[in-house]
Amino acid sequence: MAKKCWIERNKRKQRTVNKFKELRRKLKEEKDYVGLSMLPRDASPTRVVNRCEVTGRRRAYLRRFRLSRITFREMASAGLIPGVTKSSW
């Protein structure tokens, strides 16, 4: 489990991105790069990290399921993810 402060920091970054979304789009259309540089750093969407919804782990993240590989495997084995079965050939 990731530290709660890391998870909360990421949520705060996401809120900041959402807050400045329209302003960033407008400044980019006008090619006002000085105005873009005046915005907070966390207003950039690249600052937000993909994290597992259950554990908060950022590595080995599966975008389709919004889970880390470890959590995905545990939930899939328990049958908690619909449509996912263990493959055998």
Phi and psi in degrees as a GROMACS rama.xvg file:
@    title "Ramachandran Plot"
@    xaxis  label "Phi"
@    yaxis  label "Psi"
@TYPE xy
-72.3045  157.799  ALA-2
-63.1753  144.203  LYS-3
-63.8091  -32.495  LYS-4
-66.143  -34.2736  CYS-5
-68.5026  -40.5768  TRP-6
-65.8462  -43.878  ILE-7
-66.1255  -37.9211  GLU-8
-61.7536  -40.9658  ARG-9
-66.3974  -38.0479  ASN-10
-64.8403  -39.7508  LYS-11
-63.9617  -40.6411  ARG-12
-62.483  -41.154  LYS-13
-63.7245  -40.0741  GLN-14
-63.1198  -40.2853  ARG-15
-65.1544  -41.4816  THR-16
-60.4004  -45.5059  VAL-17
-64.6879  -35.7889  ASN-18
-65.8538  -40.5703  LYS-19
-99.9418  10.0458  PHE-20
-57.6627  -52.9379  LYS-21
-66.6199  -40.4821  GLU-22
-63.754  -41.9901  LEU-23
-61.7671  -43.2156  ARG-24
-61.6794  -43.7382  ARG-25
-63.7986  -44.5944  LYS-26
-65.843  -35.4865  LEU-27
-67.7674  -39.2471  LYS-28
-63.6737  -37.447  GLU-29
-81.9209  -4.83225  GLU-30
56.2695  39.2396  LYS-31
-94.3657  83.3654  ASP-32
-76.0795  -23.8271  TYR-33
-67.8839  -42.1878  VAL-34
-63.5679  -38.0546  GLY-35
-64.6164  -38.6028  LEU-36
-71.0881  -18.0396  SER-37
-79.9227  -16.8844  MET-38
-71.7497  159.212  LEU-39
-63.9432  151.499  PRO-40
-60.1283  -38.4635  ARG-41
-71.5443  -1.84179  ASP-42
-77.1235  -13.3244  ALA-43
-81.268  132.132  SER-44
-65.272  -20.1878  PRO-45
-72.2829  -11.8819  THR-46
-80.5584  -15.4465  ARG-47
-82.8736  135.419  VAL-48
-105.478  137.981  VAL-49
-71.9458  126.142  ASN-50
-129.751  149.185  ARG-51
-61.7125  136.183  CYS-52
-67.5327  -28.5569  GLU-53
-90.4839  -52.0594  VAL-54
-102.686  -23.0099  THR-55
87.6761  5.14517  GLY-56
-65.8845  138.36  ARG-57
-101.381  -21.1116  ARG-58
-87.9713  154.61  ARG-59
54.6414  50.1849  ALA-60
-92.0058  129.242  TYR-61
-98.5459  109.997  LEU-62
-62.7716  -39.6994  ARG-63
-60.0412  -35.8663  ARG-64
-106.467  -8.23315  PHE-65
58.3137  37.2721  ARG-66
-133.107  158.993  LEU-67
-79.3439  164.257  SER-68
-63.411  -33.9581  ARG-69
-69.263  -48.3193  ILE-70
-64.5757  -39.3275  THR-71
-59.2294  -46.0253  PHE-72
-64.6916  -42.1083  ARG-73
-63.2619  -45.1038  GLU-74
-70.6042  -36.8649  MET-75
-67.3828  -40.0756  ALA-76
-66.3941  -32.6816  SER-77
-81.8492  -6.97816  ALA-78
78.7714  25.1527  GLY-79
-90.2023  -9.26536  LEU-80
-109.248  112.261  ILE-81
-65.5795  138.016  PRO-82
86.2618  -1.65882  GLY-83
-108.668  124.729  VAL-84
-129.996  155.511  THR-85
-72.2347  132.191  LYS-86
-83.2195  149.913  SER-87
-148.738  140.624  SER-88
